[in-house]
Amino acid sequence: MNKLFTLYDIEFKRIYKLYAALICMLFIGNLVGVVISVKNSVESISLNNNLPPNLNILKTNLGLDFINDIIIGDIYMYGSFALAVSVLICLFYAFIIWYRDYFSKCKTIYTLLTLPKQRFNVYLAKLMTVVIMIYGVIVSQILFWYIDLNIVKHIAKIGSPGFVNVFKNIMNAGSQINIVSPNIVEFFMLDIIGVILAVIVIFTAVLIERCTKKIGIILGAVYILLSVFGYIYIIVLSRTLMINLLFWHIIYYIFLLCISLFISYYLINNKISV
């Protein structure tokens, strides 16, 4: 276990500066979203009611209605977009974390795989790095939503402490797909288990590509596409046949997790050469 955390520490130290920059970009994206939303709302209220365009408009009953109906939804939308981009960057890094070791001048992967330890620990350390990165982004976004609400609360002089309840006022503002769901089951399935599974699938695809040179890219891409197709197929099937979506998602998650870990374990121990 200590060796695993040592490898994780090595991986994280190689990315922490870029990761800090990503969190800063996420925060800036949220602030920009608040500024745009407040500005557009003030201009809209001012134009429709022949009032002077200033922030005091938001302190009126009309302004409070606008905050509840428009601004909160906008904050959710801008924050969700920034979060989605950040998560995609982290998932992209799931590819880079392997290829960087292969194509760097010092060929780090050779050093890692020849160390006196289990090869699979290298895989687990990289998995921990990317998953914790994504979890950190999600937690940061929830914190930034809280900050966003406090900014609006301060501008509009809202006295209710419940206004800054992120789970009540922000996450429930999403009318379509919640990236961070207020529902504990959906949150666990998508943002906890789903994140781990997505990274494992990407890692498996990378190892397939590394072990089957000529057609590796095609096989790796097919593996990812089949994994995504299976997930979508279950959703469509559940709506068509009215079956229990949660049950079949759990079954699919277990199946995909087992097959991906089995393939990865086999490839990294028996097929990848140094």
C-alpha positions as CSV (number, residue, x, y, z in Angstrom):
1,M,0.0,0.0,0.0
2,N,2.9,2.4,0.8
3,K,4.4,1.7,-2.6
4,L,1.1,2.5,-4.2
5,F,0.8,5.8,-2.5
6,T,4.4,6.6,-3.3
7,L,3.6,6.1,-7.0
8,Y,0.5,8.2,-6.6
9,D,2.6,11.0,-5.0
10,I,5.0,10.8,-8.0
11,E,2.2,11.1,-10.5
12,F,0.4,14.0,-8.7
13,K,3.6,16.0,-8.3
14,R,4.0,15.9,-12.1
15,I,0.6,17.5,-12.6
16,Y,-0.3,19.6,-9.5
17,K,0.6,23.0,-11.1
18,L,-1.5,22.4,-14.2
19,Y,-4.3,21.0,-11.9
20,A,-4.2,24.2,-9.8
21,A,-4.4,26.2,-13.0
22,L,-7.5,24.1,-14.0
23,I,-9.2,24.8,-10.7
24,C,-8.5,28.6,-11.1
25,M,-9.9,28.5,-14.6
26,L,-13.0,26.8,-13.2
27,F,-13.4,29.5,-10.6
28,I,-12.9,32.3,-13.2
29,G,-15.5,30.6,-15.4
30,N,-18.0,30.7,-12.5
31,L,-17.3,34.4,-11.8
32,V,-17.7,35.3,-15.4
33,G,-21.0,33.4,-15.5
34,V,-22.3,35.4,-12.4
35,V,-21.2,38.7,-14.0
36,I,-22.9,37.9,-17.3
37,S,-26.1,36.7,-15.7
38,V,-26.4,39.7,-13.3
39,K,-25.6,42.2,-16.1
40,N,-28.1,40.6,-18.5
41,S,-30.8,40.5,-15.8
42,V,-30.3,44.1,-14.8
43,E,-30.5,45.2,-18.4
44,S,-33.6,43.1,-19.1
45,I,-35.5,44.4,-16.0
46,S,-34.4,48.0,-16.8
47,L,-35.5,47.8,-20.4
48,N,-38.9,46.1,-19.7
49,N,-39.8,48.4,-16.9
50,N,-38.2,51.7,-17.9
51,L,-36.0,51.8,-14.8
52,P,-32.4,53.0,-14.5
53,P,-29.9,50.2,-15.2
54,N,-28.2,49.6,-11.8
55,L,-27.7,46.8,-9.3
56,N,-30.3,48.3,-7.0
57,I,-33.0,46.8,-9.3
58,L,-32.1,43.4,-7.9
59,K,-33.1,44.5,-4.4
60,T,-36.7,45.0,-5.5
61,N,-39.4,42.4,-5.5
62,L,-39.2,42.3,-9.3
63,G,-35.4,41.7,-9.0
64,L,-35.9,38.9,-6.5
65,D,-38.3,37.2,-8.8
66,F,-35.8,37.5,-11.6
67,I,-33.1,36.1,-9.4
68,N,-35.2,33.0,-8.5
69,D,-36.5,32.5,-12.0
70,I,-33.5,33.4,-14.2
71,I,-30.2,34.1,-12.4
72,I,-30.0,30.9,-10.4
73,G,-30.7,28.9,-13.5
74,D,-28.0,30.9,-15.4
75,I,-25.5,30.3,-12.6
76,Y,-26.2,26.6,-12.8
77,M,-25.8,26.6,-16.6
78,Y,-22.5,28.5,-16.7
79,G,-21.1,26.5,-13.8
80,S,-22.2,23.2,-15.4
81,F,-20.5,24.2,-18.6
82,A,-17.3,25.1,-16.9
83,L,-17.5,21.8,-14.9
84,A,-18.1,19.7,-18.0
85,V,-15.1,21.3,-19.8
86,S,-12.9,20.7,-16.7
87,V,-14.0,17.0,-16.4
88,L,-13.3,16.5,-20.1
89,I,-9.8,18.0,-19.7
90,C,-9.2,15.5,-16.8
91,L,-10.5,12.6,-19.0
92,F,-8.2,13.8,-21.8
93,Y,-5.4,13.7,-19.2
94,A,-6.3,10.0,-18.7
95,F,-4.7,9.4,-22.1
96,I,-1.8,11.8,-21.6
97,I,-0.8,10.2,-18.3
98,W,0.2,7.0,-20.2
99,Y,1.5,8.5,-23.5
100,R,3.6,11.1,-21.7
101,D,5.6,8.2,-20.1
102,Y,6.0,6.4,-23.4
103,F,7.0,9.4,-25.6
104,S,9.0,11.5,-23.1
105,K,12.7,11.7,-23.8
106,C,13.6,9.6,-20.7
107,K,11.0,6.9,-21.4
108,T,9.5,7.0,-17.9
109,I,7.3,4.0,-18.5
110,Y,10.4,1.8,-18.8
111,T,11.6,2.9,-15.4
112,L,8.1,2.5,-13.8
113,L,7.6,-1.0,-15.1
114,T,11.0,-2.3,-14.1
115,L,10.8,-1.1,-10.5
116,P,10.8,-4.0,-7.9
117,K,7.0,-4.0,-7.4
118,Q,3.8,-5.2,-9.0
119,R,3.3,-3.7,-12.4
120,F,-0.4,-3.2,-11.7
121,N,0.4,-0.7,-9.0
122,V,1.5,1.7,-11.8
123,Y,-2.0,1.3,-13.2
124,L,-3.7,1.9,-9.9
125,A,-1.5,4.9,-9.1
126,K,-2.4,6.5,-12.4
127,L,-6.1,5.6,-11.8
128,M,-6.1,7.3,-8.4
129,T,-4.5,10.4,-9.8
130,V,-7.1,11.0,-12.5
131,V,-10.1,10.0,-10.4
132,I,-9.0,12.2,-7.5
133,M,-8.5,15.0,-10.0
134,I,-12.1,14.7,-11.2
135,Y,-13.5,14.4,-7.7
136,G,-11.5,17.6,-6.8
137,V,-13.1,19.4,-9.7
138,I,-16.6,18.3,-8.8
139,V,-16.1,19.3,-5.1
140,S,-14.6,22.6,-6.2
141,Q,-17.6,23.4,-8.5
142,I,-20.0,22.8,-5.6
143,L,-18.0,25.2,-3.5
144,F,-17.9,27.7,-6.3
145,W,-21.7,27.5,-6.7
146,Y,-21.9,28.4,-3.0
147,I,-19.6,31.4,-3.6
148,D,-21.7,32.4,-6.6
149,L,-24.9,32.4,-4.5
150,N,-23.2,34.4,-1.8
151,I,-22.2,37.0,-4.4
152,V,-25.8,37.3,-5.6
153,K,-27.1,37.3,-2.0
154,H,-24.7,40.2,-1.2
155,I,-25.7,42.2,-4.3
156,A,-29.4,41.8,-3.8
157,K,-29.2,42.1,0.1
158,I,-31.1,38.8,0.5
159,G,-31.5,38.0,4.2
160,S,-32.6,34.3,3.9
161,P,-29.7,32.0,4.9
162,G,-31.4,29.2,2.9
163,F,-30.7,31.1,-0.4
164,V,-27.1,29.8,-0.4
165,N,-28.2,26.1,-0.2
166,V,-26.4,24.8,-3.2
167,F,-28.3,21.4,-3.3
168,K,-31.7,23.1,-3.0
169,N,-31.3,26.2,-5.2
170,I,-28.6,25.4,-7.7
171,M,-28.7,21.7,-8.5
172,N,-32.5,21.6,-8.7
173,A,-32.3,24.4,-11.2
174,G,-31.3,22.0,-13.9
175,S,-34.3,21.1,-16.1
176,Q,-32.5,18.5,-18.2
177,I,-29.4,16.5,-17.2
178,N,-27.7,17.3,-13.9
179,I,-24.0,16.9,-14.1
180,V,-23.9,17.0,-10.3
181,S,-27.2,15.5,-9.3
182,P,-28.9,16.5,-6.0
183,N,-30.3,12.9,-5.9
184,I,-27.9,10.8,-3.8
185,V,-28.4,7.6,-5.9
186,E,-27.8,9.5,-9.2
187,F,-24.8,11.3,-7.7
188,F,-23.3,8.0,-6.5
189,M,-23.9,6.2,-9.8
190,L,-22.7,9.1,-12.1
191,D,-20.3,11.2,-10.2
192,I,-18.7,8.6,-8.0
193,I,-18.8,5.2,-9.6
194,G,-19.3,6.6,-13.2
195,V,-16.1,8.6,-12.9
196,I,-14.0,5.6,-11.8
197,L,-15.5,3.5,-14.6
198,A,-14.9,6.1,-17.3
199,V,-11.2,6.4,-16.4
200,I,-10.8,2.6,-16.2
201,V,-12.4,2.2,-19.7
202,I,-10.0,4.9,-21.1
203,F,-7.0,3.2,-19.4
204,T,-8.0,-0.2,-20.9
205,A,-8.3,1.3,-24.3
206,V,-4.8,2.9,-24.0
207,L,-3.3,-0.5,-22.9
208,I,-5.1,-2.2,-25.8
209,E,-3.6,0.3,-28.2
210,R,-0.1,-0.1,-26.7
211,C,-0.2,-3.9,-27.0
212,T,-1.6,-4.2,-30.5
213,K,0.5,-1.7,-32.4
214,K,-0.9,-1.6,-36.0
215,I,-4.6,-1.8,-35.3
216,G,-4.3,-0.7,-31.7
217,I,-5.9,2.7,-32.2
218,I,-8.9,1.1,-33.9
219,L,-9.3,-1.5,-31.2
220,G,-9.0,1.0,-28.4
221,A,-11.5,3.3,-30.0
222,V,-13.9,0.4,-30.6
223,Y,-13.6,-0.6,-26.9
224,I,-14.6,2.9,-25.7
225,L,-17.4,3.2,-28.2
226,L,-18.8,-0.2,-27.2
227,S,-18.7,0.8,-23.6
228,V,-20.6,4.1,-24.3
229,F,-23.0,2.3,-26.6
230,G,-23.8,-0.3,-23.9
231,Y,-24.6,2.5,-21.4
232,I,-26.9,4.3,-23.8
233,Y,-28.6,1.0,-24.9
234,I,-29.6,0.3,-21.3
235,I,-31.1,3.8,-21.0
236,V,-33.1,3.4,-24.2
237,L,-34.1,-0.1,-23.3
238,S,-35.3,0.9,-19.9
239,R,-37.5,3.6,-21.4
240,T,-38.9,1.3,-24.0
241,L,-39.6,-1.7,-21.9
242,M,-40.1,0.2,-18.6
243,I,-37.5,-2.0,-16.8
244,N,-35.6,-1.0,-13.6
245,L,-32.9,1.4,-14.9
246,L,-30.9,1.4,-11.7
247,F,-30.7,-2.4,-11.5
248,W,-29.5,-2.8,-15.0
249,H,-27.0,0.1,-14.6
250,I,-25.5,-1.7,-11.6
251,I,-25.3,-4.9,-13.5
252,Y,-23.7,-3.2,-16.5
253,Y,-21.3,-1.3,-14.2
254,I,-20.1,-4.5,-12.5
255,F,-19.7,-6.3,-15.9
256,L,-17.8,-3.4,-17.5
257,L,-15.6,-2.9,-14.4
258,C,-14.7,-6.6,-14.2
259,I,-14.0,-7.0,-17.9
260,S,-11.9,-3.8,-18.0
261,L,-9.8,-4.6,-15.0
262,F,-9.3,-8.1,-16.2
263,I,-8.1,-6.9,-19.6
264,S,-5.9,-4.2,-18.1
265,Y,-4.4,-6.6,-15.5
266,Y,-3.6,-9.1,-18.2
267,L,-2.1,-6.6,-20.6
268,I,0.1,-4.7,-18.2
269,N,1.5,-7.9,-16.7
270,N,1.9,-10.0,-19.8
271,K,1.8,-8.0,-23.0
272,I,3.4,-4.6,-22.3
273,S,7.2,-4.9,-22.8
274,V,9.9,-2.6,-21.7
